[in-house]
Amino acid sequence: MAFDQFTTHRLEKVVGTFIEKRRPAPHIRKNLDLAFRIKDQSVEIFEVRPRWKHPEEVMECPVAKATYVTTQGIWKIYWMRQDLKWHSYPLLPQVAFIEEFLEEVAKDPSACFWG
């Protein structure tokens, strides 16, 4: 089930502000950029860059994901491992607010998100 319109708008504003502060300089963005999407009950943050051998193709490199669990009123935090699957983030598996998720992604104490 997707978020309602009010929640989607709020998430776009909060996460959009987070992304905008961390995007590379405009002249670099054709080679590396940062973006997000809201899909179902999740917010995904990812890097956007051209493919190595086919620079005309764009690829997305996952950074972090938070999924809202309505029944519990929490956000579960995930990171992408080398097996290309989302795994529960071990240092802080859940938070109450999306802002807490974004703070943890920004700090990245274990280098799970930004490497």
N, CA, C and O atoms as a MOPAC input file, in Angstrom:
PM7 MOZYME 1SCF
protein

 N      0.84300 1    -1.18500 1     0.00000 1
 C      0.00000 1     0.00000 1     0.00000 1
 C      0.88300 1     1.24100 1     0.00000 1
 O      1.79400 1     1.35300 1     0.82000 1
 N      0.62700 1     2.14800 1    -0.88900 1
 C      1.42400 1     3.35800 1    -1.01600 1
 C      1.02100 1     4.37900 1     0.05100 1
 O     -0.04100 1     4.28400 1     0.66700 1
 N      1.90800 1     5.35700 1     0.24500 1
 C      1.62900 1     6.43700 1     1.19200 1
 C      0.50000 1     7.31100 1     0.67000 1
 O      0.27300 1     7.39300 1    -0.53700 1
 N     -0.20900 1     7.96600 1     1.59300 1
 C     -1.22300 1     8.92300 1     1.15800 1
 C     -0.52200 1    10.16800 1     0.60400 1
 O      0.69300 1    10.31900 1     0.73700 1
 N     -1.28700 1    11.03800 1    -0.00800 1
 C     -0.73400 1    12.21400 1    -0.69700 1
 C      0.01100 1    13.14100 1     0.26800 1
 O      1.07700 1    13.65100 1    -0.07800 1
 N     -0.51800 1    13.36500 1     1.44700 1
 C      0.12000 1    14.24100 1     2.42700 1
 C      1.47300 1    13.67800 1     2.85200 1
 O      2.46600 1    14.40600 1     2.88900 1
 N      1.51700 1    12.39000 1     3.17400 1
 C      2.76300 1    11.74600 1     3.60200 1
 C      3.78500 1    11.74600 1     2.47200 1
 O      4.96400 1    12.01300 1     2.70200 1
 N      3.34300 1    11.45000 1     1.26000 1
 C      4.25300 1    11.46400 1     0.11200 1
 C      4.86200 1    12.84500 1    -0.07200 1
 O      6.06700 1    12.96700 1    -0.29200 1
 N      4.04800 1    13.87600 1     0.01500 1
 C      4.54200 1    15.24700 1    -0.13700 1
 C      5.56100 1    15.58300 1     0.95900 1
 O      6.59600 1    16.19000 1     0.68300 1
 N      5.26900 1    15.19400 1     2.17900 1
 C      6.18800 1    15.45300 1     3.29500 1
 C      7.51300 1    14.72400 1     3.08100 1
 O      8.58100 1    15.30200 1     3.28200 1
 N      7.44400 1    13.45300 1     2.67200 1
 C      8.66200 1    12.68700 1     2.42600 1
 C      9.48300 1    13.29200 1     1.28300 1
 O     10.70800 1    13.37400 1     1.36900 1
 N      8.81200 1    13.70900 1     0.22600 1
 C      9.51200 1    14.33800 1    -0.89700 1
 C     10.25500 1    15.58300 1    -0.44100 1
 O     11.37400 1    15.84400 1    -0.88200 1
 N      9.63100 1    16.34800 1     0.44000 1
 C     10.25800 1    17.56800 1     0.93800 1
 C     11.45500 1    17.25200 1     1.83600 1
 O     12.53500 1    17.81100 1     1.64400 1
 N     11.27500 1    16.36800 1     2.80700 1
 C     12.33400 1    16.04800 1     3.77700 1
 C     13.50600 1    15.34800 1     3.10000 1
 O     14.65500 1    15.76100 1     3.25900 1
 N     13.22000 1    14.29400 1     2.34700 1
 C     14.28900 1    13.53900 1     1.69300 1
 C     14.89600 1    14.36300 1     0.56300 1
 O     16.10500 1    14.30100 1     0.33900 1
 N     14.08700 1    15.12400 1    -0.14400 1
 C     14.59600 1    15.99700 1    -1.20400 1
 C     15.59300 1    17.02200 1    -0.68000 1
 O     16.60200 1    17.29300 1    -1.33100 1
 N     15.32400 1    17.58700 1     0.47800 1
 C     16.24800 1    18.53600 1     1.10900 1
 C     17.55300 1    17.83700 1     1.48000 1
 O     18.63300 1    18.38700 1     1.26700 1
 N     17.45900 1    16.63500 1     2.03300 1
 C     18.63500 1    15.84300 1     2.38200 1
 C     19.49800 1    15.58900 1     1.13600 1
 O     20.71200 1    15.78700 1     1.16500 1
 N     18.86700 1    15.15300 1     0.05600 1
 C     19.58500 1    14.84600 1    -1.18400 1
 C     20.21400 1    16.10500 1    -1.77000 1
 O     21.37000 1    16.08800 1    -2.19200 1
 N     19.46600 1    17.17600 1    -1.79400 1
 C     19.95500 1    18.42300 1    -2.39700 1
 C     21.21100 1    18.93000 1    -1.69600 1
 O     22.10600 1    19.46500 1    -2.35100 1
 N     21.29200 1    18.77200 1    -0.38600 1
 C     22.47100 1    19.20900 1     0.37000 1
 C     23.69900 1    18.35800 1     0.06100 1
 O     24.82800 1    18.81600 1     0.23700 1
 N     23.49100 1    17.13700 1    -0.39300 1
 C     24.60000 1    16.20200 1    -0.59100 1
 C     24.95200 1    15.94300 1    -2.04600 1
 O     25.91200 1    15.22600 1    -2.33100 1
 N     24.19600 1    16.51200 1    -2.96300 1
 C     24.50300 1    16.31400 1    -4.38200 1
 C     25.84900 1    16.94500 1    -4.72300 1
 O     26.23000 1    17.95200 1    -4.12600 1
 N     26.56800 1    16.36600 1    -5.67300 1
 C     27.83100 1    16.96500 1    -6.09900 1
 C     27.59200 1    18.29200 1    -6.81700 1
 O     26.46000 1    18.65000 1    -7.14100 1
 N     28.67500 1    19.00000 1    -7.05400 1
 C     28.59500 1    20.28300 1    -7.77200 1
 C     27.94700 1    20.06100 1    -9.14500 1
 O     28.08300 1    18.98500 1    -9.72800 1
 N     27.24700 1    21.07300 1    -9.65600 1
 C     26.52400 1    20.91400 1   -10.93600 1
 C     27.38300 1    20.39100 1   -12.09200 1
 O     26.89600 1    19.61000 1   -12.91000 1
 N     28.62900 1    20.80000 1   -12.17100 1
 C     29.45600 1    20.35700 1   -13.30000 1
 C     29.86700 1    18.88300 1   -13.19200 1
 O     30.36500 1    18.31900 1   -14.16600 1
 N     29.67300 1    18.26000 1   -12.04700 1
 C     30.03100 1    16.85200 1   -11.83600 1
 C     28.82300 1    15.93300 1   -12.04200 1
 O     28.98500 1    14.73500 1   -12.27800 1
 N     27.64300 1    16.48100 1   -11.95400 1
 C     26.42300 1    15.66900 1   -11.91500 1
 C     26.19900 1    14.78600 1   -13.13900 1
 O     25.47600 1    13.79400 1   -13.04000 1
 N     26.78500 1    15.10400 1   -14.27500 1
 C     26.62600 1    14.21500 1   -15.43600 1
 C     27.41000 1    12.91600 1   -15.23500 1
 O     27.10500 1    11.90200 1   -15.86200 1
 N     28.42500 1    12.94700 1   -14.35500 1
 C     29.23000 1    11.76400 1   -14.06000 1
 C     28.84100 1    11.08000 1   -12.75000 1
 O     29.07100 1     9.88300 1   -12.57800 1
 N     28.26000 1    11.83100 1   -11.84300 1
 C     27.83000 1    11.29000 1   -10.55700 1
 C     26.77600 1    12.20800 1    -9.95900 1
 O     26.99200 1    13.41000 1    -9.80700 1
 N     25.64400 1    11.63000 1    -9.62600 1
 C     24.58700 1    12.40900 1    -8.99900 1
 C     23.93900 1    11.55200 1    -7.91800 1
 O     24.21100 1    10.35700 1    -7.80800 1
 N     23.09800 1    12.16700 1    -7.14200 1
 C     22.40700 1    11.51400 1    -6.04400 1
 C     20.91700 1    11.74900 1    -6.22900 1
 O     20.50100 1    12.85500 1    -6.57300 1
 N     20.11000 1    10.71500 1    -6.00200 1
 C     18.66700 1    10.83800 1    -6.18700 1
 C     17.95100 1     9.92900 1    -5.18900 1
 O     18.57900 1     9.19000 1    -4.43100 1
 N     16.62400 1    10.00400 1    -5.21100 1
 C     15.81100 1     9.14100 1    -4.35400 1
 C     14.50400 1     8.84700 1    -5.04900 1
 O     14.11200 1     9.52500 1    -5.99800 1
 N     13.84000 1     7.82300 1    -4.55500 1
 C     12.49800 1     7.50700 1    -5.03800 1
 C     11.65800 1     7.01800 1    -3.86400 1
 O     12.16800 1     6.46200 1    -2.89200 1
 N     10.37200 1     7.24300 1    -3.98700 1
 C      9.42100 1     6.70100 1    -3.02000 1
 C      8.65400 1     5.62100 1    -3.77000 1
 O      7.98900 1     5.89000 1    -4.77100 1
 N      8.75700 1     4.40600 1    -3.27200 1
 C      8.13400 1     3.26000 1    -3.94200 1
 C      7.38900 1     2.44500 1    -2.89200 1
 O      7.99200 1     1.92900 1    -1.95100 1
 N      6.09300 1     2.33400 1    -3.05800 1
 C      5.23700 1     1.64400 1    -2.09200 1
 C      5.44200 1     2.27200 1    -0.70700 1
 O      5.16300 1     3.45700 1    -0.52600 1
 N      5.92200 1     1.50300 1     0.26300 1
 C      6.12100 1     2.00400 1     1.62900 1
 C      7.59600 1     2.29100 1     1.89900 1
 O      8.00300 1     2.37000 1     3.05800 1
 N      8.40200 1     2.44900 1     0.85100 1
 C      9.84300 1     2.61400 1     1.02100 1
 C     10.36200 1     3.90200 1     0.40600 1
 O      9.80000 1     4.45000 1    -0.54200 1
 N     11.46400 1     4.35900 1     0.99100 1
 C     12.24500 1     5.47000 1     0.43700 1
 C     13.61500 1     4.89700 1     0.11200 1
 O     14.28700 1     4.35200 1     0.98700 1
 N     14.03300 1     5.02000 1    -1.14700 1
 C     15.32400 1     4.51300 1    -1.57900 1
 C     16.21600 1     5.67800 1    -2.00200 1
 O     15.78500 1     6.56800 1    -2.73600 1
 N     17.45800 1     5.66500 1    -1.53400 1
 C     18.46100 1     6.65300 1    -1.92800 1
 C     19.48100 1     5.92500 1    -2.79300 1
 O     19.90800 1     4.81900 1    -2.46100 1
 N     19.87200 1     6.54700 1    -3.90700 1
 C     20.80700 1     5.89600 1    -4.81600 1
 C     21.66100 1     6.91900 1    -5.55900 1
 O     21.28200 1     8.08000 1    -5.71200 1
 N     22.82200 1     6.45800 1    -6.01400 1
 C     23.68700 1     7.25400 1    -6.87000 1
 C     23.30000 1     6.98800 1    -8.31800 1
 O     22.84900 1     5.89400 1    -8.65900 1
 N     23.47900 1     7.98900 1    -9.16000 1
 C     23.21300 1     7.86600 1   -10.59000 1
 C     24.51000 1     8.19400 1   -11.31000 1
 O     25.11300 1     9.24100 1   -11.07700 1
 N     24.93800 1     7.28700 1   -12.19100 1
 C     26.18700 1     7.49600 1   -12.91700 1
 C     26.13400 1     6.75900 1   -14.24400 1
 O     25.34000 1     5.83200 1   -14.40600 1
 N     26.97700 1     7.16400 1   -15.20300 1
 C     27.02900 1     6.43100 1   -16.47700 1
 C     27.72500 1     5.08100 1   -16.29400 1
 O     28.58600 1     4.92500 1   -15.42800 1
 N     27.34100 1     4.12000 1   -17.11800 1
 C     28.00400 1     2.81300 1   -17.08800 1
 C     29.44100 1     2.97000 1   -17.58000 1
 O     29.73600 1     3.82300 1   -18.41800 1
 N     30.32700 1     2.13400 1   -17.04800 1
 C     31.75400 1     2.23100 1   -17.35400 1
 C     32.03400 1     2.04900 1   -18.84600 1
 O     32.66000 1     2.90800 1   -19.46700 1
 N     31.58300 1     0.95800 1   -19.41400 1
 C     31.89200 1     0.67300 1   -20.82200 1
 C     30.85500 1     1.22100 1   -21.79400 1
 O     31.07700 1     1.23500 1   -23.00400 1
 N     29.72300 1     1.67000 1   -21.26400 1
 C     28.65500 1     2.22800 1   -22.10200 1
 C     28.16200 1     3.52700 1   -21.45400 1
 O     27.07900 1     3.55800 1   -20.87000 1
 N     28.95300 1     4.59100 1   -21.55800 1
 C     28.60600 1     5.83500 1   -20.85100 1
 C     27.28600 1     6.47100 1   -21.27900 1
 O     26.77000 1     7.34900 1   -20.58700 1
 N     26.73800 1     6.03900 1   -22.40700 1
 C     25.44100 1     6.57900 1   -22.82800 1
 C     24.30100 1     5.98400 1   -21.98500 1
 O     23.19700 1     6.52600 1   -21.96000 1
 N     24.57600 1     4.87300 1   -21.30100 1
 C     23.59200 1     4.24400 1   -20.41400 1
 C     23.80200 1     4.72700 1   -18.97900 1
 O     24.93600 1     4.88400 1   -18.52500 1
 N     22.71300 1     4.95500 1   -18.28400 1
 C     22.77000 1     5.41000 1   -16.89900 1
 C     22.46800 1     4.23200 1   -15.98500 1
 O     21.58000 1     3.42700 1   -16.26500 1
 N     23.21800 1     4.14000 1   -14.88500 1
 C     22.95200 1     3.08400 1   -13.90600 1
 C     22.70300 1     3.69700 1   -12.53200 1
 O     23.15300 1     4.80500 1   -12.23900 1
 N     21.99100 1     2.97000 1   -11.71100 1
 C     21.71100 1     3.40000 1   -10.34900 1
 C     22.46300 1     2.48600 1    -9.39200 1
 O     22.43100 1     1.26400 1    -9.53500 1
 N     23.13700 1     3.08100 1    -8.41800 1
 C     23.86600 1     2.33000 1    -7.40200 1
 C     23.18000 1     2.58300 1    -6.06100 1
 O     23.24900 1     3.69700 1    -5.54000 1
 N     22.52200 1     1.57400 1    -5.49300 1
 C     21.78100 1     1.75600 1    -4.24500 1
 C     22.68200 1     2.20500 1    -3.09400 1
 O     23.82200 1     1.75700 1    -2.97000 1
 N     22.15500 1     3.09100 1    -2.26200 1
 C     22.87000 1     3.59200 1    -1.09200 1
 C     22.17800 1     3.13000 1     0.18500 1
 O     22.80200 1     2.50900 1     1.04500 1
 N     20.89400 1     3.43300 1     0.30700 1
 C     20.16400 1     3.12300 1     1.53700 1
 C     18.66900 1     3.02600 1     1.24500 1
 O     18.16900 1     3.55900 1     0.25400 1
 N     17.97300 1     2.32600 1     2.14400 1
 C     16.53100 1     2.16100 1     1.98800 1
 C     15.88200 1     2.14800 1     3.36900 1
 O     16.41300 1     1.56800 1     4.31600 1
 N     14.73900 1     2.79100 1     3.46200 1
 C     13.93400 1     2.74400 1     4.68300 1
 C     12.51800 1     2.34900 1     4.28300 1
 O     11.93800 1     2.92200 1     3.36100 1
 N     11.97500 1     1.37100 1     4.98000 1
 C     10.62400 1     0.89300 1     4.70200 1
 C      9.76200 1     1.11600 1     5.93300 1
 O     10.11200 1     0.71500 1     7.04300 1
 N      8.62400 1     1.76800 1     5.70700 1
 C      7.71000 1     2.04800 1     6.81200 1
 C      6.81600 1     0.84900 1     7.06700 1
 O      6.17700 1     0.33400 1     6.14900 1
 N      6.77200 1     0.40300 1     8.32800 1
 C      5.91700 1    -0.70500 1     8.74100 1
 C      4.73400 1    -0.09100 1     9.48400 1
 O      4.84400 1     0.28200 1    10.65200 1
 N      3.62300 1     0.00700 1     8.80200 1
 C      2.44800 1     0.69500 1     9.32600 1
 C      1.95500 1     0.09600 1    10.63800 1
 O      1.60800 1     0.83300 1    11.56100 1
 N      1.92100 1    -1.21000 1    10.72900 1
 C      1.38500 1    -1.86700 1    11.92500 1
 C      2.21300 1    -1.58400 1    13.17300 1
 O      1.69600 1    -1.63500 1    14.28900 1
 N      3.50400 1    -1.28300 1    12.98700 1
 C      4.38900 1    -1.01800 1    14.12000 1
 C      4.72300 1     0.46700 1    14.25800 1
 O      5.24100 1     0.89300 1    15.29100 1
 N      4.42900 1     1.25500 1    13.22200 1
 C      4.73400 1     2.68500 1    13.25800 1
 C      6.22300 1     2.97200 1    13.27600 1
 O      6.66600 1     3.91800 1    13.92700 1
 N      7.00000 1     2.16500 1    12.56600 1
 C      8.45700 1     2.34300 1    12.53600 1
 C      8.98200 1     2.29100 1    11.10000 1
 O      8.31700 1     1.80300 1    10.18600 1
 N     10.18800 1     2.80600 1    10.94000 1
 C     10.92900 1     2.69900 1     9.68900 1
 C     12.03200 1     1.66600 1     9.88600 1
 O     12.83300 1     1.79000 1    10.81200 1
 N     12.08400 1     0.65800 1     9.03900 1
 C     13.17400 1    -0.31300 1     9.06900 1
 C     14.24200 1     0.15400 1     8.08200 1
 O     13.93400 1     0.55900 1     6.96000 1
 N     15.49500 1     0.09300 1     8.51500 1
 C     16.61000 1     0.58500 1     7.71400 1
 C     17.33700 1    -0.59300 1     7.06300 1
 O     17.57700 1    -1.62500 1     7.69000 1
 N     17.67800 1    -0.40400 1     5.79000 1
 C     18.37300 1    -1.43900 1     5.02300 1
 C     19.58100 1    -0.85700 1     4.30000 1
 O     19.63300 1     0.33300 1     3.98800 1
 N     20.55900 1    -1.74100 1     4.04200 1
 C     21.70500 1    -1.38000 1     3.22200 1
 C     21.94100 1    -2.49800 1     2.21900 1
 O     21.56100 1    -3.64500 1     2.45500 1
 N     22.56900 1    -2.15900 1     1.09800 1
 C     22.80700 1    -3.13000 1     0.03600 1
 C     24.16900 1    -3.77100 1     0.23100 1
 O     25.18900 1    -3.08300 1     0.26200 1
 N     24.18200 1    -5.08400 1     0.36200 1
 C     25.44100 1    -5.82400 1     0.52200 1
 C     25.97200 1    -6.23000 1    -0.84900 1
 O     25.34700 1    -5.96600 1    -1.87600 1
 N     27.12600 1    -6.87000 1    -0.84500 1
 C     27.75800 1    -7.29200 1    -2.09700 1
 C     26.91800 1    -8.29800 1    -2.87500 1
 O     27.10500 1    -8.44900 1    -4.08200 1
 N     25.99800 1    -8.98400 1    -2.20900 1
 C     25.14000 1    -9.94200 1    -2.91500 1
 C     23.99300 1    -9.24600 1    -3.65100 1
 O     23.12900 1    -9.90300 1    -4.23200 1
 N     23.99400 1    -7.89900 1    -3.62000 1
 C     22.99300 1    -7.06500 1    -4.28500 1
 C     21.57800 1    -7.28600 1    -3.73800 1
 O     20.59000 1    -7.17700 1    -4.46500 1
 N     21.50700 1    -7.59500 1    -2.45200 1
 C     20.22700 1    -7.72600 1    -1.75900 1
 C     20.21400 1    -6.76300 1    -0.57800 1
 O     21.25100 1    -6.47700 1     0.02100 1
 N     19.02500 1    -6.27000 1    -0.25600 1
 C     18.87700 1    -5.38900 1     0.89200 1
 C     18.95300 1    -6.21800 1     2.17000 1
 O     18.30800 1    -7.26000 1     2.28900 1
 N     19.75800 1    -5.73500 1     3.13300 1
 C     19.89800 1    -6.38700 1     4.42900 1
 C     19.59700 1    -5.37800 1     5.53000 1
 O     19.83500 1    -4.18100 1     5.37000 1
 N     19.08000 1    -5.86600 1     6.63300 1
 C     18.81500 1    -5.00400 1     7.77700 1
 C     20.10700 1    -4.34100 1     8.23100 1
 O     21.14400 1    -4.99500 1     8.33800 1
 N     20.04100 1    -3.06600 1     8.49300 1
 C     21.20900 1    -2.30600 1     8.93000 1
 C     21.49700 1    -2.65500 1    10.39100 1
 O     20.66600 1    -2.38300 1    11.25700 1
 N     22.65100 1    -3.24900 1    10.68200 1
 C     22.89700 1    -3.80800 1    12.01800 1
 C     23.02100 1    -2.79000 1    13.15100 1
 O     22.64700 1    -3.09400 1    14.28400 1
 N     23.53100 1    -1.60000 1    12.87700 1
 C     23.74600 1    -0.63600 1    13.96200 1
 C     22.46400 1     0.03000 1    14.45100 1
 O     22.35500 1     0.40300 1    15.61800 1
 N     21.51000 1     0.17300 1    13.56100 1
 C     20.24900 1     0.82900 1    13.90800 1
 C     19.16000 1     0.25600 1    12.99600 1
 O     18.81500 1     0.87800 1    11.99100 1
 N     18.61700 1    -0.91000 1    13.32700 1
 C     17.69200 1    -1.58700 1    12.41400 1
 C     16.35100 1    -0.88700 1    12.20700 1
 O     15.68000 1    -1.11500 1    11.20100 1
 N     15.96100 1    -0.03700 1    13.15400 1
 C     14.68600 1     0.66600 1    12.99200 1
 C     14.71000 1     2.00300 1    13.71100 1
 O     15.43000 1     2.19900 1    14.69000 1
 N     13.89200 1     2.92300 1    13.18800 1
 C     13.75600 1     4.25100 1    13.78800 1
 C     12.28500 1     4.65100 1    13.74400 1
 O     11.48000 1     4.03800 1    13.04300 1
 N     11.95700 1     5.67100 1    14.49200 1
 C     10.57500 1     6.13300 1    14.54000 1
 C     10.25800 1     7.15500 1    13.44700 1
 O      9.11600 1     7.25500 1    12.99700 1
 N     11.26700 1     7.91000 1    13.02400 1
 C     11.03700 1     9.00500 1    12.07300 1
 C     12.01000 1     8.93800 1    10.90200 1
 O     13.14500 1     8.48700 1    11.05200 1
 N     11.56100 1     9.38400 1     9.75300 1
 C     12.40500 1     9.36800 1     8.55500 1
 C     13.64900 1    10.22700 1     8.74900 1
 O     14.69900 1     9.92500 1     8.18200 1
 N     13.54800 1    11.27900 1     9.53100 1
 C     14.70200 1    12.14600 1     9.79300 1
 C     15.82600 1    11.38000 1    10.49800 1
 O     17.00400 1    11.63500 1    10.24700 1
 N     15.46500 1    10.45000 1    11.37200 1
 C     16.47200 1     9.63200 1    12.05700 1
 C     17.20000 1     8.72600 1    11.06700 1
 O     18.40800 1     8.51700 1    11.17800 1
 N     16.46900 1     8.19800 1    10.11300 1
 C     17.07200 1     7.40200 1     9.05000 1
 C     18.07900 1     8.23900 1     8.27000 1
 O     19.20000 1     7.79600 1     8.01900 1
 N     17.68100 1     9.44300 1     7.88900 1
 C     18.56400 1    10.31200 1     7.10800 1
 C     19.80400 1    10.71900 1     7.90100 1
 O     20.89200 1    10.82700 1     7.33500 1
 N     19.64800 1    10.94500 1     9.20200 1
 C     20.80300 1    11.26300 1    10.04800 1
 C     21.79800 1    10.10100 1    10.07200 1
 O     23.00800 1    10.31500 1     9.99900 1
 N     21.29000 1     8.88200 1    10.17400 1
 C     22.16700 1     7.71400 1    10.21200 1
 C     22.87900 1     7.51700 1     8.87600 1
 O     24.05900 1     7.16600 1     8.84500 1
 N     22.17400 1     7.74100 1     7.78800 1
 C     22.79500 1     7.64100 1     6.46300 1
 C     23.88200 1     8.70400 1     6.31600 1
 O     24.94600 1     8.42600 1     5.76200 1
 N     23.63100 1     9.89900 1     6.79700 1
 C     24.63100 1    10.96900 1     6.71300 1
 C     25.86800 1    10.64900 1     7.55300 1
 O     26.99200 1    10.86600 1     7.10200 1
 N     25.67100 1    10.13800 1     8.76200 1
 C     26.80300 1     9.79900 1     9.63800 1
 C     27.55400 1     8.57700 1     9.11500 1
 O     28.78400 1     8.56800 1     9.06600 1
 N     26.81800 1     7.56900 1     8.73500 1
 C     27.37100 1     6.30800 1     8.20800 1
 C     28.56200 1     5.79900 1     9.01100 1
 O     29.65400 1     5.66100 1     8.45900 1
 N     28.38000 1     5.51500 1    10.30000 1
 C     29.50000 1     5.14100 1    11.15000 1
 C     30.19900 1     3.83500 1    10.77100 1
 O     31.36700 1     3.63900 1    11.10900 1
 N     29.50500 1     2.95300 1    10.08000 1
 C     30.12000 1     1.66900 1     9.70700 1
 C     30.45300 1     1.57600 1     8.21700 1
 O     30.85300 1     0.51600 1     7.73600 1
 N     30.29000 1     2.67100 1     7.49400 1
 C     30.56700 1     2.73700 1     6.05100 1
 C     29.71600 1     1.73700 1     5.25200 1
 O     30.16300 1     1.22700 1     4.22500 1
 N     28.52600 1     1.46500 1     5.71000 1
 C     27.61500 1     0.57100 1     4.98400 1
 C     26.95300 1     1.28000 1     3.79600 1
 O     26.68200 1     0.65100 1     2.77200 1
 N     26.69700 1     2.55800 1     3.92800 1
 C     25.94600 1     3.27000 1     2.90900 1
 C     26.83800 1     3.89200 1     1.83200 1
 O     26.60900 1     3.70000 1     0.63800 1
 N     27.83800 1     4.62600 1     2.25800 1
 C     28.67800 1     5.36100 1     1.30200 1
 C     29.98800 1     4.66200 1     1.01500 1
 O     30.77300 1     5.13300 1     0.19300 1
 N     30.23800 1     3.54500 1     1.68000 1
 C     31.43900 1     2.74900 1     1.38600 1
 C     32.66300 1     3.20700 1     2.01100 1
 O     33.71800 1     2.60100 1     1.82100 1

